[in-house]
Amino acid sequence: MKNNFCVIMAGGIGSRFWPLSKSSMPKQFLDIVGTGRTFIQMTYDRFTRVCPPENFYVVTSIDYKELVLEQLPELSEEQVLCEPLRRNTAPCVAYASYVIKKRNPNANMIVAPSDHLITKEDEFVRQIENGLDFVSNNNVLLTLGIMPSRPETGYGYIQINGKSSYGSLDNLYQVKTFTEKPDLKMAEIFLESGEFFWNSGIFIWSLSSILESFGQHLEEVDNLFKKGENLYGTPDEQHFIKKTYSECQNISIDYGIMEKAENVYVLCSDFGWSDLGTWGSLYENRAKDETQNSVRGENVLMYDSSGCIVNMPDDKLVVLQGLEDYIVVDADNTLLICKKQDEQQIRQFVSDVKMHKGDKYV
């Protein structure tokens, strides 16, 4: 395990979960599912089965450093890598990779978002262990693909290119293409073809493989972070990172490397994965009553209503009548009432609120 490192990406602001998720307390730091642990804590918990605590790094906004240390007291300050600006996932991975290189050039890396739900954790850990074994013996970039259960338009997809043989793995494939979120018709075609899997956004690779790929496909980003090789882990690191991020392009690891590299593979499986990115996806994963309402709040009374997701403070009495397929969320100083089918507009609501009413509501 000493060569296994885990990088948790926790810099997002979770605007699609507004108003529960706000810029001062994004969704990765909330217990939205009701387990007693926040998303980032659940992510940390599941990876401690394959990585020792000292080999974790959380990459997050400098604004959330204290939140991370508060929720993950097992980590030291040096294990929280603070981004001064949001620059997407490629700079985040480059930063973490060079920090890890200074500690262990023979490292294997898991890179994972901080806000996913995984219900079959034993199966998940089994796949991660298989993946770590594969990447430690091969110069490859590996991602985890999820067996699709419906024509989902909210996820990216991975098209496979035939099975690959490695040991006893029978769910390993070479990647043919990555596809962004499709419309419903295309998602239905993907599902019927049997060639497409949901893209989990979880990656596994050796340190040497990912740094080689940065050199080949994102040389500009690589050169910027390579300049700080002698500064990581020193008092000068944060000043260097501030300057580097101001010069670095905004680009995802998917677009910058995974879609271009030829040594990309996918482990396809089903471990109860959900990218809980929206209220609708949360509704799919929460318990419902006999009228298909999912309600959190001790004092909510529902009449003639069905298919709703309701999130209320326990100390507020709420009476709802005549609603069908609505999102109703009360958080702090904000109340949202929105049709589930229109939840993609929430990001626009947040933008409008910020423009017309100021930052205190977002």
N, C-alpha and C positions, 0 to 999 in steps of 0.2 A: 504493500500500500504506500510505501514511502515515496514512490515516484508518481503517484496519482494526485493531481491537483484539480480543484474545482473552482471555476470562475462563475460567479452568479452576477448576471446583469440586472441592475436594480435602479436604473436611472430614469425610467419613464414617469409620466405624470398621471397616467390612467384617466384621461379626460372622458372616455366613454362610460366611466362609472360615476361621473358627476351626478348629483352633488355629494354622494358619500365620499368619493375620492376627490380630494382637492389638492392644489399644488403644495400646500403645507403638510399634507398627509395623504400621499398617493396610495393606490390600492394595494401595492405590495406590502404595505405596513399595516393593513387592516385585516381583521378576521371576518371577511365577507361571507365565508361558507358556514361559519358557526361551529368550528372545531375547537375553539379555545387557543388556536395558534394562528398567527398571521401567515400570509402567503410566503413571505421571505423566510419565516421560521420553519414552515413545512418543507420548503425547498432545501434548507440547510439540513433538517432532520433526515431527509431521505438520502442525501449524499454522504452523510457521516458513515453510512454502511460501506462505502468504498474509498473514502478519503479521510485521513486524519485531520482533526480540527485545525492544526497549524498549516495545512496545505490549502485552506480556503482563501479566496479573495473575492470581495464584493466590489464591483465597479458601479459607482453611483454618482449622483450630483453632489457637489460639495455642500449643498444645502441639506442633504439627508445624512451626512456623516454621523451626527449624534444619534439620529433615529436608528441607524444600522447597529451602532455600538450598544444602544439601549436594548434593542430586540435580540441581538446576538452577542451576549456578554462573553461568549467563549472566544470571540475574536479580539485580537489586539488592534490598536490604531493603525499599525503598518499594513494590516490585512484589508483595510478599507481604502480603495483607490478612488480618489475624488476627481471627477471631471468638472472643469470650470465652465464648460459649454456643452450643449447637446450636439453630438456629431455622428449619431447613429452607431451601428454595432462594429464596423470595421476598426475605427480608431480605438474603441473600447477593447477589442480583442488584441490589437497590436500592443497597447499599453500593458495589459495583463501579461502578455507573452514575454515581453522584455523584462518585466519584474521577476517573473518565474525563472527566466533564463539565468538571471544572476544567482539564483538560489540553487537551481538544479537543471543543468543542460539536458539531462536524460528524462525530463518530465514527460508524462502523458497528461493531456488536458481534457477536462469536460467543460463545456461552455453551455450554460443554461439560463433561460429567463427566470425571473424571481416570482412569477405570478401565475403558474400553471397548476391545474388540478390533476392529480394522478391517484386513482383509486385502487389499482392493483400493484401495490408497491413491491411485493416480492418478485413479480414478473418483471417489473421495471428494473430493479436492481440486477436481476439475472441478465437482462439485455445490456445494461451498462457494463457489467463485468465481461460479457462476451465481446463487447465493443472495445474495451480497454485492451483485452488480449490481442484482438485483431490489429489495432493501430500500433501496438508496441512492437509488432513483428513485421509491419508493412508500411511503406511510404504512401499513406492514403489520407484522405479527408472523409470522415464518416459522419452521417447524420442519422437520426432516428425517424422512420416513417411510420405513420399510424394507419392501420387498416380502416378505410372509410366505411361508415355505417349509414351514411345518407349523402345526398348531393349538396354538401355544405358550400355556401358561397363566401363564407367569412374566413376561410383558411387558404393558404397557399398549398400547391400540390407538387409532388415529385413523381415523374414518370420513370419507370424502371426499364432496364435494357437487357433483361435476361439474368439468370442466376449466376452467382460466382461461388466457387468452391473454396472454402477455408475451414479446415478441421471438420467439425461436426455441424457447423452452422448451415441450416437449410433455409434461412430467411434473409440471406445476404444477397444484394443485387447491386450491379453497377447502375449509376444514375444516367439517364438519357437526357432529361430536361427538368428544369424548375419552371413552374408556372405560377403567376400571381393569382390572386383571388378571382375566380371565374364568375360569369353570370350563371343563372340557374340552368339554362339549356346546356351550356358547356360542362357544368358540374355533373349533370345527369349522364352526359356522354363519357366523362371521366370514370364515373362509377361503373357504368356498364362495361367499359373496356377491360377492367381488371388490371390495368397497367399503372394506375395512379394511386398514390398514397398521400395522406395529409402530411404536410411538412411541420414537424413538431418544433422546429427552431432550436433543437438540442444537438450539439455537435461534440464529437470526440476525435482527437488527433494527437499525435506526438508533437512535442514542441518543435522539433526539427522540421517536421512536415509542414506545419502552418507557417513557420518563418520562411521556409523555402518558397511557399506559395505566395506570401506577401512580396517576396523579392521578385517573383515572376509576374504577378498580376496587379499588385498595388505598390509598385516600387516607390512612388512619391510618398505614400503614407509610411512605408517601411523605413525609408531614409530619415524621415522626421523623428521617429521614435528610436531609431538606432543611434542617433546622435547622443542620446541620454544614457547610454549603457553604463557609464561610470557614475551616473547621478542617482540612479534608482536606489532607494533605501538610504539616501543621505538627506540632510536638511535642505539641499538644493533641488530635490525632486519636484516639489510643488511649483516652484518658480518656473522650472523647465517645462512642466506639463501645461501650465497656463499659457506660455508662449507657443508651445507646440499645437495645442488645440485651436489657438487663434489663427494658425496657418494651415490647419488640416482640413481637407475636404469632408463634406457630409456624405457618407456612403455606407451602405450596409455590407456585412460580410457575405450575404447571399449574392448580391449583385456584383460586388467587387471581386470575389474569389470563387465562391461555390459554382456560380453559373458559367465560369470560364475555365476552371481547372478540369483536367481529364481524369484525375485519379480520385474521383468522388464516388463513394459507395453509400448505400443505405441499408440499415437493418430494419426490416418491416415487421411490426408486431402490434399487439393490442394490449395495452396496460392501463386502460381506463383513463386515457388522456383527454383533457379539455383545455383549450386556451381560453380561460375565462376573461375574455376581452370586453364583453358587453353584458348588459342586464339580461338580454335574451338568452345568452349562453349560460348565465347563472341560473335563470329560470329552469333550463333543461336539466340542471344538475341539483336542484333543490327539491326537498319533499313538498308534495302538494296535497291539498285536501280533496274531498269528493267532488268539488266543483272546479278542480284544477287551478285553484289559487295557491300561490306560494307566499306565505305571510310571515314576516318577522316583526315582532312587537307584541308586548303583553296585552295591550288594550285596543285591539283592532276588531271591529265588528263589520262583517261583510254581508250585504243584502243584494240579491238578484245580480250577482257579479260572478264572472268566471274567467279563467285564463289569465289572471293578473299576477304580477309580482309586486309585492308591497313591502317596503322597508320603513319602519317607524321606530322612534325612540320608545322605550318601555314605559316612560312616564307620561306619554301623550295618549289621550283617548281619541280614537279616529273611527268615524262611521263612514263607510263607502257604500253607495247604492247605485245599481244600474251600470256598472262598468264591465266591459268585455275586452280582454286582451290589452290591458293597460299596464304601464309602469308608474308606480306611485312611490316616491321616495322623499322623506323628510330628513334633512341633516343640518344641524346647527341653525343657520339663519335662512335656509333655502328649502323650498318645496318644488319638486318636479312632478308634473302629471303629463304623461306622454304615451301615445299609442306604441305598443311593442313593435309594430311593423314600421314605425318611423324612427326607431331608435338611432339610426345612422345620423339623424339630425342633431343629436346631443352635442357633438363636437361644435356644430355651428351655434347652438344655444350658448355654449361656454364662451365662444369667441364674441358673440353679441353682448353677453352679460359683461364680459371684461371691458368691451369698448364703451358701453353705455352706463354701466353701474360700478365699474372699478374692480380692483383685485380682491377686495375683501370677500366677494361671493364665489371666487374661483380658486 
